[in-house]
């Protein structure tokens, strides 16, 4: 989990606009296994332990996202251990919860969609000593998950939700052009490309993680921009290890003319397809 803390820059939290808060809270607590940490009229904050990972806010008359869109592809919850992944897979199998699954070489992952169609990945990293790097790029695969082998690590106990220590491991976004995606996430925000050879996609990170952000053009160059009148992602947070790194990103954003909104201890930028990106410092 050391890739999701200083000295790395990493993904912190996600906020979603939802059409039906009661339905979404039930899904994220009963199926995904998050816990309610804070709640108020029309909104809730969910996470594990005392750590908020996901904010939900009910919108009025929200439309459903179209099948083809820019913005959120999925957010990814990183579990502390492979056994934790085995436990939730066992729970899904026993309760007939449909999900997809893949072995990416660097991690093992399962995939679901929430009631509004937002993508969710839940995964566990493989030991980084076994990650394969060639010419400065990490080698990731999309192979079938060996579920039988994974389930050997499942506990006999009844599943009680995601464990403390679960973090937002990465986020994956639909973009329109990889060049403008790299100009924003690499040149302005300071991430480094770790995969450039995957068809229609770019994976970027800090500290040689396999990816903190995935960027793809799989919905095409004409994918509609993020629409605030649709259910979907309201914003996500990029957390910098210190104030110096944050201010460096703000200066680079200003130098290329990007509008910057300051709110207390964070700044907000808009990425090339309209996603709100909050910039904050670890611990603030």
Secondary structure, DSSP 8 states (H G I E B T S, - for coil): -GGGSTTS-EEEEEEEEES-HHHHHHIIIIIS--EEEEEETTEEEEEETTEEEEEEEE-SS-B---SS-SEEEEEEEE-S-HHHHHHHHHHHHHTT---EEEE-SSEEEEEEE-TT--EEEEEEE--GGG--EETTEE----B---HHHHHTT--SS---SS-TT-EEEEEEEE-S-HHHHHIIIIIIT--EEEE--STTEEEEESTT-S-SEEEE-TT-TT-----TTBSEEEEEEEEESSHHHHHHHHHHHHHTT---EEETTEEEEE-TTS-EEEEEETT-
